[in-house]
Amino acid sequence: MRNDFRQIPQPTTELDLTDPSVHAEHDLTDHFRHLRTHDPVSWQRPDGTRRGYWLVSRHADVATVCKDSASFASTGGNVMDTLLHGGDTGAGRMLAVMDGPKHASMRKLLWRSFTPGALKSYAERIHSSTAQLIRAAAGGEACDFARDVAAYIPLVAICDLLGVPPEDREFILRRTSNALGSEGSAHAPGAARLAKAELLLYFAKLAKARRGEPADDLVTLLSTGLVTGDRLTDDEVVLNCYSLILGGDETTRLTMIGGVQALIDHPDQWRALKNGTVSVASAIEEILRWTSPAMHIGRTALRDVELGGRSIKQGDAVVAWTASANFDEAEFEEPDRFDLARQPNRHLSFAYGPHFCLGVHLARIELGALLDGLRTTVSDLEPVGQSERVHSNFLSGLSSLPLRLRSIES
């Protein structure tokens, strides 16, 4: 836990979790613990233009919301900013806010590109490029790990899959961060809308090019594949390219940055990783739990349903907090302890059920490449400046992490 967080004055159920500054400036550990214990399915009253919603904090209940697609739909918005303010314009057209047979058909189409077998050749390139990034960072005086290392690993991988040319990738990186409003408290309100529009326009042009000249990439697959027997419209292709670039870049990047910060904060775990006491595979899962980069999942009740002893009505908004579920004492022994050897580790960082993360294998490859590169190349992780947190009510993590990576060879 960070030392510069402000503490919530006292446990309460009346904290506005829609406010990005609440997450950027406060340690919410006690707040979520209080909710899990005293009000695990808590009604949050409307506030101004925002509708009221049910806040779900326990692991078992969050898993139920994710799994029960007959009772909870994603089409009303899968994050608070859309769920509580009129819905998502991509509903029914974009995989993340799509349900039912069309969702299943599109997942089946895309899944062929995300299986371990399909990713095998990408895995080799990811490990090689990650090792080069780490060696370069460890060869200098200092670096910003967030911007100089972590920013490029998932970006290169998802851009390879989508077929984005190398010269366009810096443009994509900046727009993905801005589209989710995660670059800091000074983030202009209109910047997210502009970044999203620029990304959509970019992929519209790329999709048009692929229709005329197909390639072996996801943009071509979306442009030419069939979903429930039909071709996707131009808008559907573009919206799903946008969703894939955001999902494939931002959350993995934040997991990497947060994982390195956790290793700095827990030197015993860094030693255990380096000396092989814990496996890289086990370390990946604990870092995913600990960082919980996507903090919540938004759903709309399709029918009246009981959850956690509360009566949720058809049409009610529900926000299930994976950032709380991943630290639930009922699921994890000593959840506030960072333990790379933790077993079992049934975290919900990839969600659960029909919307379980499509890129799960890719994310684990990327995280594994990072941890392998660090433990074999770096002797010490030394902070050299103040880190900066993202400014978001959906994403959690650091946008800047100044470090000196001391090479084993030096």
QUIBELRA-V518213 format. One record per pair of residues at least 6 apart in sequence whose C-alpha atoms are under 7 Angstrom apart, sorted by sequence separation. I is the first residue (numbers start at 1). GAP is how many residues later the second one is. D is the distance in whole Angstrom. If there is no record, write none. Layout:
# QUIBELRA-V518213
I_GAP_D / I_GAP_D
This chain:
# QUIBELRA-V518213
46_6_4 / 56_6_6 / 77_6_4 / 82_6_5 / 91_6_5 / 92_6_5 / 112_6_7 / 137_6_6 / 177_6_6 / 181_6_6 / 214_6_6 / 225_6_6 / 226_6_7 / 263_6_6 / 272_6_6 / 273_6_7 / 305_6_6 / 306_6_6 / 329_6_6 / 350_6_6 / 351_6_6 / 390_6_7 / 45_7_5 / 65_7_6 / 76_7_6 / 90_7_7 / 91_7_6 / 224_7_7 / 263_7_5 / 305_7_5 / 328_7_7 / 350_7_5 / 390_7_6 / 44_8_5 / 45_8_7 / 95_8_6 / 304_8_6 / 305_8_7 / 327_8_5 / 389_8_6 / 390_8_5 / 44_9_5 / 210_9_7 / 211_9_7 / 223_9_7 / 304_9_4 / 327_9_7 / 389_9_4 / 390_9_5 / 43_10_6 / 44_10_6 / 77_10_5 / 210_10_6 / 303_10_6 / 304_10_5 / 350_10_7 / 388_10_6 / 389_10_5 / 43_11_5 / 44_11_7 / 76_11_5 / 77_11_5 / 181_11_6 / 303_11_4 / 387_11_7 / 388_11_6 / 42_12_5 / 43_12_6 / 76_12_6 / 180_12_6 / 207_12_6 / 211_12_6 / 301_12_7 / 302_12_5 / 388_12_5 / 41_13_6 / 42_13_5 / 178_13_6 / 179_13_4 / 301_13_5 / 302_13_6 / 387_13_5 / 388_13_7 / 41_14_6 / 42_14_7 / 178_14_5 / 179_14_7 / 223_14_6 / 301_14_5 / 387_14_5 / 41_15_5 / 76_15_7 / 134_15_7 / 222_15_6 / 300_15_6 / 301_15_5 / 387_15_6 / 40_16_6 / 41_16_7 / 75_16_5 / 133_16_6 / 179_16_5 / 207_16_7 / 300_16_6 / 301_16_7 / 386_16_7 / 40_17_5 / 75_17_6 / 178_17_6 / 179_17_5 / 300_17_5 / 385_17_5 / 8_18_7 / 40_18_6 / 155_18_7 / 299_18_6 / 300_18_6 / 384_18_6 / 6_19_6 / 7_19_6 / 11_19_7 / 12_19_7 / 78_19_6 / 299_19_5 / 383_19_6 / 384_19_5 / 5_20_6 / 6_20_5 / 7_20_6 / 11_20_5 / 77_20_6 / 175_20_5 / 298_20_6 / 299_20_6 / 383_20_4 / 384_20_6 / 5_21_5 / 6_21_6 / 36_21_6 / 298_21_5 / 326_21_5 / 382_21_5 / 383_21_6 / 5_22_5 / 13_22_7 / 35_22_7 / 36_22_5 / 75_22_5 / 219_22_7 / 297_22_6 / 298_22_6 / 326_22_6 / 381_22_7 / 382_22_5 / 11_23_6 / 74_23_5 / 75_23_5 / 130_23_6 / 296_23_6 / 297_23_5 / 381_23_6 / 382_23_6 / 74_24_6 / 75_24_7 / 175_24_7 / 296_24_5 / 297_24_6 / 381_24_5 / 32_25_7 / 74_25_7 / 296_25_4 / 380_25_6 / 381_25_7 / 73_26_7 / 295_26_6 / 296_26_5 / 322_26_6 / 380_26_5 / 295_27_5 / 296_27_7 / 322_27_7 / 378_27_6 / 379_27_6 / 259_28_5 / 295_28_5 / 378_28_6 / 379_28_6 / 378_29_5 / 379_29_5 / 292_30_7 / 377_30_6 / 378_30_5 / 126_31_7 / 292_31_5 / 377_31_6 / 259_32_7 / 51_33_5 / 255_33_6 / 258_33_6 / 50_34_6 / 204_34_6 / 50_35_6 / 203_35_6 / 255_36_6 / 289_37_6 / 200_38_6 / 203_38_7 / 255_38_6 / 200_39_7 / 254_39_6 / 200_42_6 / 251_42_6 / 199_43_7 / 251_43_7 / 290_48_7 / 286_53_7 / 163_54_5 / 286_54_5 / 162_55_5 / 294_55_7 / 161_56_5 / 162_56_5 / 163_56_7 / 286_56_7 / 161_57_6 / 162_57_5 / 283_57_4 / 292_57_6 / 282_58_6 / 283_58_7 / 289_58_5 / 282_59_6 / 285_60_7 / 289_60_6 / 288_61_6 / 278_62_7 / 278_63_6 / 176_70_6 / 269_71_7 / 284_80_7 / 284_83_6 / 284_84_7 / 158_87_6 / 280_88_6 / 158_90_6 / 158_91_7 / 280_91_7 / 154_94_7 / 155_94_5 / 154_95_5 / 154_98_6 / 296_98_6 / 154_99_6 / 295_99_5 / 294_100_6 / 295_100_6 / 274_101_5 / 294_101_5 / 295_101_6 / 151_102_6 / 273_102_7 / 293_102_5 / 294_102_6 / 150_103_5 / 293_103_5 / 292_104_7 / 293_104_6 / 150_106_6 / 150_107_6 / 146_111_6 / 248_111_7 / 252_111_6 / 256_111_7 / 264_117_6 / 106_121_6 / 105_122_5 / 105_123_6 / 102_125_7 / 102_126_6 / 258_139_6 / 258_140_7 / 257_141_6 / 94_142_6 / 93_143_5 / 254_143_5 / 254_144_7 / 94_145_6 / 95_145_7 / 94_146_5 / 90_149_7 / 184_205_7 / 184_206_5 / 185_206_6 / 183_207_5 / 184_207_5 / 182_208_5 / 183_208_6 / 182_209_5 / 181_210_7 / 182_210_5 / 181_211_6 / 154_212_7 / 153_213_7 / 83_215_6 / 183_216_6 / 79_218_6 / 80_218_6 / 78_219_6 / 79_219_5 / 78_220_4 / 77_221_6 / 78_221_6 / 77_222_7 / 76_223_7 / 74_224_7 / 76_224_6 / 74_225_5 / 73_226_5 / 74_226_7 / 72_227_6 / 73_227_5 / 72_228_5 / 73_228_6 / 72_229_5 / 73_229_6 / 71_230_6 / 72_230_6 / 71_231_5 / 71_232_6 / 83_234_7 / 130_239_6 / 134_239_7 / 126_240_7 / 130_240_6 / 134_240_7 / 138_240_7 / 123_242_6 / 127_242_5 / 131_242_5 / 135_242_7 / 126_243_7 / 130_243_7 / 114_245_6 / 116_245_6 / 61_246_7 / 115_246_7 / 61_247_7 / 111_247_7 / 114_247_7 / 114_248_7 / 146_253_6 / 147_253_7 / 146_254_5 / 146_255_5 / 144_256_6 / 145_256_5 / 144_257_5 / 145_257_6 / 62_258_5 / 144_258_4 / 145_258_6 / 62_259_7 / 143_259_6 / 144_259_6 / 62_260_7 / 143_260_5 / 142_261_6 / 143_261_6 / 142_262_4 / 53_263_7 / 54_263_6 / 55_263_6 / 56_263_6 / 57_263_6 / 62_263_7 / 141_263_6 / 142_263_7 / 53_264_5 / 54_264_5 / 55_264_5 / 56_264_5 / 57_264_5 / 53_265_6 / 54_265_6 / 55_265_6 / 56_265_6 / 53_266_7 / 58_266_7 / 59_266_4 / 41_267_6 / 57_267_5 / 58_267_5 / 59_267_7 / 138_267_5 / 40_268_7 / 57_268_6 / 137_268_7 / 138_268_6 / 139_268_7 / 41_269_7 / 59_269_6 / 138_269_5 / 58_270_6 / 59_272_7 / 66_285_7 / 67_285_6 / 66_286_5 / 67_286_4 / 66_287_6 / 67_287_7 / 63_289_6 / 32_292_6 / 79_315_7 / 24_365_6 / 24_366_7 / 24_367_6 / 21_370_6 / 23_370_7 / 20_371_5 / 20_372_4 / 20_373_4 / 19_374_6 / 18_375_6 / 17_376_7
